[in-house]
Amino acid sequence: MIPPSFQRRTIILVFSLVLLLSVPSSFVHSSYYEDKVNSNSKNEDAINTYLTKGNNALSAGNLHSAGRSYEACLRLDPNQRYCLINYASALVDLNEEEHDESIKEERTNKALSMLKHVLTLHPNDGDAAFNLALLLQDSSHSDDITREAARLYQIAVKSADDNGEERWDALANMAAAKQEIGDFMGAYGARRAYERAIVSLEEMVQNNEAYLNQEGVTFEEGEQQHLQAEVHAINEYLSKLYYGYGTVLAELSPSDCLNVMSEESLLIDKDQAKDETSAQHVCKMNAINAMRLAVDLNPSNVVAEHMLAAMTEGETGSGRASNEFVSALFDDFADTFDEKLEALGYNVPKLVGDAAQELLATSGQSSYRSALDAGCGTGLAGRFLRPLVTESLVGVDLSQKMLDIAAKCTLNKGCGLKDTGVDATSDDKPLYDHLASLDLETTTLKELNAENGFDIIVAADVLVYLGDITKLLNNFARLSDTSGKKGSYLIFSCERIEEDGATWRLQKSGRYAHSKAYVIETAANAGYKLVGYDEITPRYDKGIAVEGHLFRFSLIGRGEESKDEL
């Protein structure tokens, strides 16, 4: 038998901008791991010997030994697919403990080459397709790679179907990849794949729980605890799958919902749906139920909790996303943040930088003494602010992983600059002078190492995680330096709702939108004066422009002139 650590298959769940949630991935070894080679090769016995030695070494965790055995196998037969697949797995496992980036890259390229070679010879090999998809997604999350990964996962699923198997790992990854590219419908679309993966895992839970609750069973030492831990782990995966499933149902158009009613479904009761309106209601109710199940299965799934609120509460919600939600969301999103936003046409950091430059010009100043990049993320806005600031540039974010990336940015590297492959010079300085993981509604100047306050505060795409912005703007005012006649400035973006008497609304996307009147009134109550405003398109969602605002406010100083203006 293959040890459990080798049989465990984990999932990569990759969603849209506000829905991204991921867990670590692991390679699977060939389904023929224990099989003998069946060929007419004159070296059949020797190949079988090397394959068996390699598999035994791989099973025992002796990765270098396994690699040597597979290399010997491939010298006898360069096309031996089981040696190719499992050697690729060994190379990827070796990279987990490797610190030399050049060696890791060499192994990764070698593994990619071997898996592609297998698929050239055997286009329907499910294990090679699954492992290649994982490896490609680990290297990039571009749309082209996601589309190719979806195709490869589908090969793995179809291969399992042909063999009468149900591969929940391939189904889950295919569902997430298909969702990312907007392929929701059909037998191998995201909706159906999520359903099959969920049913498969629920059967595992039921079988384990039935065995655990069976009367008269004598467990071996540690067996009961192991099974209980396995049930807990599966329920956490199920929570992620129900979350993904719920978001797919919520994204379906009325016509797609009606089509769902005519397709086979493992989870939806479709009897009441007769037209597009009733079908969309069925989709919505099932999406909400899926989110509830996601939260019930794993109460710490704060992303599902937030999206459940977005689906059910609207303007009557809590008024802000929890710190736990924002932190979890962006910790998961950190590694692919810049790449994903570029694909969405996200341009808020540049708009904020241009606005900061414009305020300098109109005020007659040449620079800002200090600036706070509120919700700095990976430092995209900081790149535009740094040339305008003579002293301290401070970044704050709830996501430590985002801050870790921003901390690597220098004047000439990172934070939106393309990697040229050239190392930074010895005199290259960090982009930010100070970075901190803090709550923007409560943080103090002392925590920010900013005794005198800030000349300018910017918040690029931060208010989309807040409904009621009163507390935030009041704290921004406290953090500002208003000692001079020019006062200080505040620039921020947010998503826009129409002026229909609404103040703010929690949208189905999980992001808050605000009316212009509400923002201006709330800012005025905090002491701010509107000095500039634009309607903007901060990004695109499935090719549709998202409506947004860009506000510029001033907070006048405490001199006599300032008192008169206030």
N, C-alpha and C positions, 0 to 999 in steps of 0.2 A: 504493500500500500504506500501511496505517497503521503508523507506527513501532512497534517492539517495546514501548516504554514504554507505549503505549496499548493494546496487545493483551494485556499481562500481566494476568492475573486472579489475585488472591490471595484467601486464605480466612480467614474468621473461625471459629475453632474454640472454641466455648463449651460447657464441660462443667459437671458438678456441682461442689459445694463444693471437693472435694479434687482435682478433675481439670482444673481450668481451665487452658487453654493457648491463647494467641492469637497471631496474626501480623497485621501491618497489612492493612487492606483497601483496595481501589481500585475506583473506578467503571469500568464498561465503557461504551463509547460504542455507540450503536445499531448493530445488525447491518447496518443500511441506510446506514451512514456515507457510502458513496460513491455510493449510489443517487440517481437523479433522482426528483423528485416525479412521481407518476403520478396526475393528477387532471384534472378538467375545468375547473379554476379559470381565470378569465380572466387571473389574475396568475401562471400557471404558470411562465412563463419568468423572471419577476422573482424568484419564490420559489426556483426552482432556482439562480439566480445567488447569492442571499443564502445559501442553504444550502451551496453549494459554497465560497463565501468563508469562511463560518463554519467549515466542516470543515477547510479548508486552514489557517486561522489556529489552530484548535485543535490540529491536527497539528504545527504549528510551535511551539506553546507560547505563542502570542500570545493570551492568554485574554481580555483586555479587548476586543481587536479581534473575536475570535470572538463574544463576547457581543453586541457592537453589531450584527453581521451577523444573529445569530439574532433579536434584537429587531426588526430590520427585517423579517425573514421573518414573524415572528408578528404584526406590525402588518397585514400583508397577509392572513394566515390564522392566527388565534389557535389553531386546532386542528391545526396542522401538527405531527404527532407527532415527526418526526425532528428538527425544530428544537427542540421542547420537551425531548426526551430529552437532546440534546447540549448545549443551553443549561444544563440542570440540571447536567450533568457539568462544564461550564466554571465554574459558580458554586461547586461543591464544590472544584474544583481551586484556584480563587482563594482560598478560605478557608485553604488550607494555608500561605499566606504572610501571612495577615491577622492582626494583633494586636488590632484593635479588636473587642471581643466583641459589641458591638451590631451592627456591620456583618456579622460572621459569622452572627449569629442571623438577621438580615434575609435574607441570601443562602440560608441553610439552609431557612428557611420558604418562600422563593420556590421553591427546588428541590423541596421536598416538594409544594408546591401544583401545580407543573407535572407532576410524575410521577403524582400522583393524578389529574390531569385526563386524562392519556394513558390511564390504566387505566379511567377512566370511559368514554372513547370506544372504547378497544380493550382489553377486559378480559384478553385473553390475550397481551398484548405482553410477551415474555420479558425484554427489556432494561430496560423501565420497571419491571417487577416486581422484577428483581434489584437495580437501583440504589435503588429505594425501600426494599427490605429492608435494604440496607447502611446507608442514611441513618437509618432508624428505629433500628437496632441501635446506631448511633453515638450516638444521643441518649439511649437508655435500654436497660437489660437486664432490665426487669421481665418477669414471666411473660406478661403480655398482649402486650407488644411481641415477645417471642420467638415466641409462638404466631402472631402476624400475620406475622412475618418467615418462619417456616416455610411458611406458606400462600403467600407471595409467591415464595419460592424454588421451591416446587413448580410454580407457574405458569411460571417460567422453564425448569424442567426439562421440563415437558410441552410447552412451546412448541418447545424444541429437539428433543424426541422426534418431534413432528409434522413437523419439517423434516428428519428423518433425521440430526440432529447429536447429539453427546455433549458436554455442557457440564460439564466436571469442576468448574469453579468453583461453579456453581449446585448441583451434586450434593453437593460437600463442605460448602458452607454449609447446605444443606437437611439433610444428615445431622447436623451439629452441633446445629442448631436443633431438629430432631425428637428428638434424643437428650435435649436439655435439657428438653423437655416430656414425655418418656417415651413417644414414639411410635416404637416400635422395629420393628414388623412391617409386612408388606404391601409392595406394589410400590414405594411411595414412602415407606416407613419408613426409619429411620436405618440399619438393618443393610444393606439392599439399596442404599441411596444410597452408603454408604461403599464397598461392593464395586465399584460401577460407577465411582466416582471413582478408586479405586485401580487398577483395570484400565486405565482411560483414561490415567492418568499413567505406568503401567508400559509401556504401548505407546509413549508419547513417549520414554521412556528407551531402550527397545530400538531404536527407529528412529534416535535420535541416536547411540547406541553403534555400531550397525551401519554408519552412515555414517562415523563416526570411525575404525573399524577396517577399512574397505574398502581393499583394496590398490589402489595406483595413483592414489589421489585426490590432486589438487593443491588445497590450501586457499588461499583468498585471505588476505591479511594480517589476522591477528587472528581469523579465522573459527574455527580449531581451538580457541583459548582460549575464545572465546565459547560454543561448543558444549559444551565441558567444564564451564564455569561453569553453563551451563543445566542440564546433567545433575545437577550438584551441588545446584543450587537445587531441582530437581524431587524429588530424593531426600530433601531436608529436608522438603518438603511431604508426600511419601509417609510419612515417619517420623511426622508428625503424624496422618495419616489412619489408619495402622495402629494408632497409639495409640488413637484414637477408636473404631476398629472393635473393638479388643480390649476396651475398657471396655464397649461395648454387649453383646458376647457374654458377658462376665462378669456383667452385670446381668440377663440373661434368666432368667426363671423356668423350672422344669422343663417346664411345659406349652408355654411359648413355644419352648423349645429343640426340643421334639418337633415343633411346627408348622414350625420352620425346616427340619426334615428333609423336609417335604413341599413346601416352597417352592423356587423356583429359586434356586440359589446359584452365584456365580462363583468362590468361593474355598474352600468347605467340601466335604470328602469325607464323604458322609452314609451310606455303605453299611452301616456297622456299627451304626447307631442303630435300635433296634426298639421302645424304650419310653422313658418319661420319664427313667429313671435313665441309660440308655446315651446318650440324646440330650444330657442335661446334661453328661455326661463329654466328649462330642464338642465341645460349646460351650466347655467349660473348656480343653481341649487346644488348640483353635483360638485362644482368647483369649490363651493363653500364647505360642503361636507368633507371633501378631500383635505382641505386646509385644517378643518377641525380634527380629522384623524391624524394629520401630521403633527399637530400640537399634542394630541392625546398620547400618541406613541412615543413622543420625545418632548417633554415640556420645556427642555432647554433649546428647542429649535425656534429661536427668536425671530428668524426670518419668516418662517411660516406663521408665527403669531402676529407679526406685523402685517403680513399680506391678508390674513384673515380679517384683521381690523379694517384694512383698505377695502375689502369686499363687502363688509357688513355695516361699517360705522359712518363713512363719509364725513360730512362736516361736523358730526356730533362726536367724533373720535377724541382721543386723549389730548390732542394738541401738539404732539411731537413723537417722533420715533424714539424708542428707548436707546440709551447709550449702548446697551448690549447688542441691539439689532445693528446699529451703525457700525460698531466695532467688528462684529462677526461678518457683516456684509463685505466690508472693505478689506478685512484680513484675508478673506477668501479671494477677493478680487485683485489683490495687490500686484501679483506677479504679471497679470495680463492687462492691468488697468490702462496704461498708455495705448497699447495696441488696440484694445476694444474701443476706446473713445475716439481714436483716429478713424476707425471704421464707421463710427456713428456721425462723423462730421462735427465733432465737438469742438467749439471754438471759443468758449467762455473765457479761458485764461488769457487769450490774446485780446479779447474785448475789454477785459478788466485792465490789462496792461495799457491798452490804448487810452482808456478813460483816465487812468492815473496820470499818464503823460499829458493829456488834455487839461486836467485840473492844474498841473504845474504851470502850463503855459498861460492859462487864464488868470492865475493868481500872481503871476510875475515872479514865481520862485524857480530856482534852477534844480532843486532836488528836495527830497524828504530826508529828515534826519533819521527817522525810524519808521518801520512798517510792521504790521501784524498781518500775516497770511492766515486767516481764520479758516480752518478746515483745509489745510494745505495739501493733503493727499500726498502724491508722489513728487510735488514741487512744480507742477506745470505752470501755475500762476507766478510762483517765485522767480522763474526764469525771466519773466517780463518785468518784475518789480525790482530785481537786484540792481540794474543799471541806474535806477532812479533814487536809490537809497544810499546815503553817505555813511551811515553808521550801522545800526542794528536792524537786521531782517529776522523776524521770529516767526516760526511756523508752529501751528497747533493742530492736532488731529486726534480723534479717538482711536484710530487704528494704528497700533504699534508697527505692524508690518508695512504700512504706507510710510510711516516716519522713518523706518529703517532704510527704505529705498531713497527717500528724500535726503537722508543723511549722507548718502554716497555721492550726491550731486556736488559738483564744483563749478567754478566760474566757466569752465570750458568743457564740462562733461556731465551727461545725465540731465534729468528734469526737462525732457522735451527735445534735447539735442540728440541727433543721430549718432550712434556709436561709430566712430571712424576707425576703431581698432588701435588708435595711437594712445599710449599711456599719457596721463596728465603730467605736466611739468612739475618740478619740485616747488615752484612758487605759486602753483594753482591753489586757490583757497576754496573752502566750503561755500556753497551758495548761501546757506542759512547760518546765522550766528548762534541761533538757539532753536531747538526743537523740543516739543513737550506733548505728551498725551494727556489732555485735560478737557473738561467740559466747558465749552465756550460760554454757557449761561452763568457760570459761577466762578470761573478762573479769575485770579487777581494779578495785579502788576508784579507783586512779589514773586508769585509762581513763575512769571514770565521773564524774570530778571530785567524788568523795564521800570525803573524807579520813576521816570518822568512821563510815562505814557507814550502813545504813538501818534505820529503826525498823520498817518493814514492807516485804515483798517480795510482789508478787502476780504470778501467771502464769495468765492466762485462756486456756484452750484451747491451751496451749503443749506440754504433756507428750504430746499425741497424736502428736508427731513424734519422740518418744524412747521406746525400749523400756526399756533399762537407765537408771534415773534416778539412780544412785549418784553419778556425777560431778557432775551438775547440783545435787543437794541439798547435797553437800559444798561446792560453790562458793557456793551461796546462803548457807550458814552463814558462810563467810568474808566475804561482803559485808554481813553483818548487824551492827548496832551492839548489842553485848551488854554495854555498860559499866554500864548501870543495873540496878536491882533488877527492873524490869519486863521487861527483856530486849527481844526483838524478835519480830515475828510473820511468818509465812509463810502465804499463802493460794493455793491452786491448784486447778484442775479437771482432770479427766482422764476418759476413757471407761472403762467398767466391764466386767470379765469376771467370771464366777461363780467362787466359791471352790472350785475343783476341783484345787487344788494348783498351778495355773498362777501364774506371776509376771506376765508380760506377753505380749502376742501382737500381731503385725502382722496387721491385718485386711485383708480383700479391698478395703476402701475406701482402703487406703494409710495409714490412721491406726492408731496403737498404742492398745491398751487395757490396763488394769492391774487386778490384783486389790487389794482393800482391804488384805489382810494384807501383801502385798508392799510396798505404799506405806508403811504404818505402820512396818514393820520397817526399811526402807531409811532413812526419815526419822529413826527412833530412833538408828540407827547414825551419823547425821550430827549427833546431839545434840538433835534436835527432840522435843517432847512434844505429843501430840495433845490439842487443847483443843476441837475441834468437828468434826463430820462430818455430811454429808447426802448421801443419794442424790438425784440431780438428773436432769432432762432438759435437757441443754445445747442441743439443737436437734432438728429433725425431718428425717428422710431419707425422701423420697417419702411423707410423711404418717405415717411410723412413728417413734415416740419413740426417740431414741438414749439408752441407759442410761449414766449418768455419776456421778462422785463430786465432791463439793466438800469439800476438807480445809482445816482451820485448825490450824496448829501454832504453838507458842511455842518460842523459843530463849532459855533463861534466862541472866541476866547473871552477872557475875563476882564479885558481892558475896558476903558470908558466907552470906546466905540462899540465894543461887543455888547455891553450892557444895553446901549440904546437900541441895537438891532434885536436883541432878545425881548 
